[in-house]
Amino acid sequence: MVWSDARRRAESTYRRPMTQDQIDRILEAMQAAFEKTGDDGERPGLITFDRDDWVGANLSTCCTSPGRGIRCRGIQIKIAKGRETRVWTRAEALARGEDPESFEDLKSREDAKV
């Protein structure tokens, strides 16, 4: 499914903390879009959280090394005060200056367990 920018933004941005189910649904939809189009830019690239949304969030995440940072199913999470809480495609993450070396393939829920 190819999304318009407006639709993608509406479905990947939250005005309140995202739940694990919401994140999983967005990640799966982005992965499905990639599988349909073959466009690498459609793959999940980054998850960002406002600090206040992150505190107290009960999410399945891990940090295997400081260099890799916090990850959810292989997708990097960045947290900062005032940061938009949303999931970004690789194309969107690259457009905002993210390092493509930080991208990893989406892992299944089972493979992401530590």
C-alpha positions in Angstrom: 0.0 0.0 0.0 1.5 3.3 -1.0 0.5 6.1 1.3 0.2 9.8 0.6 2.4 11.9 2.9 -0.7 13.3 4.7 -2.1 9.8 5.4 1.2 8.4 6.5 1.8 11.3 8.9 -1.7 11.0 10.4 -1.3 7.2 11.0 2.3 7.3 12.2 2.0 10.3 14.6 0.3 10.3 18.0 -0.6 13.1 20.3 -0.4 10.7 23.3 2.0 7.9 24.1 2.0 5.1 21.6 1.2 1.6 22.8 3.2 -1.5 21.7 0.2 -2.6 19.6 0.0 0.7 17.8 3.8 0.6 17.1 3.5 -3.0 15.8 0.6 -2.1 13.5 2.5 0.8 12.0 5.7 -1.2 11.6 3.8 -4.0 9.9 2.0 -1.6 7.5 5.3 0.0 6.5 6.9 -3.4 6.0 3.9 -4.5 3.9 4.2 -1.3 1.8 7.9 -2.2 1.1 7.1 -5.7 0.2 4.4 -4.6 -2.3 6.5 -1.8 -3.9 10.1 -3.0 -3.4 10.9 0.6 -2.4 13.5 0.5 0.4 12.3 4.0 1.5 9.0 2.5 2.6 10.6 0.3 5.2 10.5 1.3 8.9 13.4 3.5 9.7 13.1 5.2 13.1 10.8 5.6 16.1 10.9 8.9 17.9 9.3 9.8 21.3 8.8 13.0 23.2 10.4 12.5 26.6 7.1 12.8 28.4 5.5 10.1 26.2 8.5 7.8 26.8 8.5 7.9 30.6 6.3 5.2 31.9 5.7 3.6 28.5 5.5 -0.2 28.7 7.2 -1.2 25.4 9.2 -4.2 24.3 12.6 -2.6 23.7 16.2 -3.5 24.2 19.7 -1.9 24.1 22.4 -4.5 23.3 25.1 -1.8 23.1 25.4 2.0 23.5 26.4 2.3 19.8 23.2 0.6 18.6 21.0 2.5 21.0 17.5 1.5 22.1 15.6 -0.7 19.6 12.1 -2.0 19.1 12.1 -5.0 16.8 15.4 -3.8 15.4 14.1 -0.2 14.7 16.1 2.5 16.5 14.2 4.7 19.1 15.3 8.2 19.8 13.9 10.1 22.8 14.1 13.9 23.5 12.1 16.6 25.1 9.9 18.2 22.4 10.5 15.5 19.9 7.5 14.3 17.9 6.2 10.9 18.9 5.9 8.9 15.7 7.2 6.1 13.5 9.2 7.3 10.4 9.9 5.4 7.2 13.5 5.1 6.0 12.9 7.8 3.4 11.5 10.2 6.0 14.3 9.4 8.4 16.9 10.1 5.7 15.2 13.3 4.8 15.6 14.5 8.4 19.3 13.7 8.4 19.4 10.3 10.0 22.4 8.0 9.4 21.5 5.2 7.0 24.0 3.0 8.9 21.6 2.9 11.8 18.8 1.1 9.8 18.2 -2.5 10.5 15.7 -5.0 9.1 12.4 -5.3 11.0 12.5 -8.3 13.2 9.6 -10.5 14.1 8.2 -10.1 17.7 9.8 -13.5 18.6 13.2 -12.7 17.1 13.3 -9.3 18.9 13.0 -10.8 22.3 16.1 -10.6 24.4 
